[in-house]
Amino acid sequence: MTRELIISLDAMGGDHAPDIVIEGASIARERVPNLRFIIFGDETRIVPLLTRFPILKNSVEVCHTDKIISADEKPSQALRRGRDSSMGQSIQAVKDGKAHAAVSAGNTGAQMALSKFILRTMPGIDRPALATLIPTTRGESVMLDLGANVECDENNLVQFAIMGAAFARTVLSVSKPTVAILNVGVEELKGSDVIKEADRMLREANIPMDYKGFTEGHGLGGGEVDVVVTDGFTGNIALKTAEGTAKMIANLLKRSLNESLLSKIGALFASSSLLSLKNHLDPNNHNGAVFMGLNGLVIKSHGGATASGFASAIGVAIDMAENDLAGKITRDLTNFNSTVEESDEAENMNDDTVVEMNIKEKK
């Protein structure tokens, strides 16, 4: 990274705030020396923590506020009183051009509501979506939406695909990512009318992606495609099911390796491989979901993330800002819309031709 990047942090959001936020910032600063932070929250709690991390000296600006968005606060309540909160002010800093991105581990619903209200959606995007990386046997895949939109129409799914492909090009460095819609089967006849229409629209799209059609739930872990598109209801269930399954496997494996002396010896010999598996499945190493489709970058960290996990979320913010995610989405939307307009014009011309032929036959 050559230029200085400024990230605004909600120091008071999350299960272990502000401790993990400050420690996470120190880890991120060690990885990226040109990084600066604007930290919003209770300065009486933040400033003493900063003295424990000398690497943050001269790279942090603390902005005091005693207003905090609670974990159980409804989005409507957050909109009424949350703009002056640590979360709201961190997002406002992006709006005002003081920060390149905002990161919070706080209330997801409140963060989405405040982000949409303060930053507004990009031209051509009807609804913002929540996207993140999920671990697979091939590495990582992008998945969206993860809960921001419970019900979606075909246009929403197409927009999610466009944003997800831009995300994959930015974070996974894939020039032409493979994209698929999550469905109950891979056959074209399966799924709702909304999914079928989104499938048709994406097959005709003129954007830098390799659209593969449908994928099923068992394909998520296998990493069949780079980008998985679905509505927020299905996506949230799929993500949390995958996280729960990973934890179950880790616990069962740990239990099995401690059942006997022989298994403990085997675990000792396989320690490096087991550590690699643990790191690959650890949600903290894939932490950082992006609110896609806004006029500004906002990153959601897991509420229970460790300091290392919060640093990973900051890392996602850096990648998004450095690689011009918004610019990629805007260009892809323009190309897609021009394709749709050309298709409509061709269809109208065909209709006019049919009308002319009918008139001549009547004569």
Secondary structure, 3 states (H helix, E strand, C coil): CCCCEEEEEECCCCCCCCHHHHHHHHHHHHHCCCEEEEEEECHHHHHHHHCCCHHHCCCEEEEECCCCCCCCCCHHHHHHHCCCCHHHHHHHHHHCCCCCEEEECCCHHHHHHHHHHHHCECCCCCCCEEEEEEEECCEEEEEECCCCCCCCCHHHHHHHHHHHHHHHHHHCCCCCCEEEEECCCCCCCCCCHHHHHHHHHHHCCCCCCEEEEEECCHHHHHCCCCEEECCHHHHHHHHHHHHHHHHHHHHHHHHHHCCCHHHHHHHHHCHHHHHHHHHHHCHHHHCCEEEECECCEEEECCCCCCHHHHHHHHHHHHHHHHCCHHHHHHHHHHHHHHHHHHHHHHHHHHHHHHHHHHHHHHC
